[in-house]
């Protein structure tokens, strides 16, 4: 593991998600995506995208 990966791991272990009783480091990818502000933004964008481009 490089320095950046170690720093990210240390940070994710620091953030506790009470509703799941886990730290961010313990979450599965699917769990992270459910609470991720980026994932939420992409879900909203996906809906708007269809309106903008008549997909």
C-alpha positions as CSV (number, residue, x, y, z in Angstrom):
1,X,0.0,0.0,0.0
2,X,1.3,3.4,-0.8
3,X,1.1,6.5,1.4
4,X,-2.1,7.8,-0.2
5,X,-3.8,4.5,0.2
6,X,-2.8,4.4,3.8
7,X,-4.1,7.9,4.4
8,X,-7.4,7.1,2.8
9,X,-7.7,3.9,4.9
10,X,-7.0,5.8,8.0
11,X,-9.6,8.4,7.2
12,X,-12.3,5.9,6.3
13,X,-11.8,4.1,9.5
14,X,-12.4,7.4,11.4
15,X,-15.9,7.9,10.0
16,X,-18.6,6.0,11.7
17,X,-22.1,5.5,10.1
18,X,-24.4,5.0,13.1
19,X,-27.4,3.8,11.0
20,X,-25.3,0.9,9.7
21,X,-23.1,0.5,12.9
22,X,-20.0,0.4,10.7
23,X,-17.1,2.7,9.8
24,X,-16.8,3.8,6.2
25,X,-13.9,1.3,5.8
26,X,-16.2,-1.6,6.7
27,X,-18.9,-0.7,4.2
28,X,-19.4,-2.7,1.1
29,X,-19.4,-0.8,-2.2
30,X,-23.2,-1.1,-2.5
31,X,-23.6,0.3,1.0
32,X,-21.3,3.3,0.3
33,X,-23.2,4.1,-2.9
34,X,-26.5,4.3,-1.0
35,X,-25.2,7.1,1.2
36,X,-22.6,8.7,-1.1
37,X,-23.4,12.3,-2.0
38,X,-21.7,11.6,-5.4
39,X,-23.8,8.6,-6.1
40,X,-26.9,10.5,-5.1
41,X,-25.9,13.4,-7.4
42,X,-25.4,10.9,-10.3
43,X,-28.9,9.4,-9.7
44,X,-30.4,12.9,-9.9
45,X,-28.4,13.7,-13.0
46,X,-29.4,10.5,-14.7
47,X,-33.1,11.6,-14.4
48,X,-32.4,15.1,-15.6
49,X,-30.2,13.9,-18.5
50,X,-33.2,12.3,-20.1
51,X,-35.1,15.6,-20.0
52,X,-32.2,17.5,-21.5
53,X,-31.5,15.2,-24.4
54,X,-34.9,13.5,-25.0
55,X,-33.3,10.1,-24.4
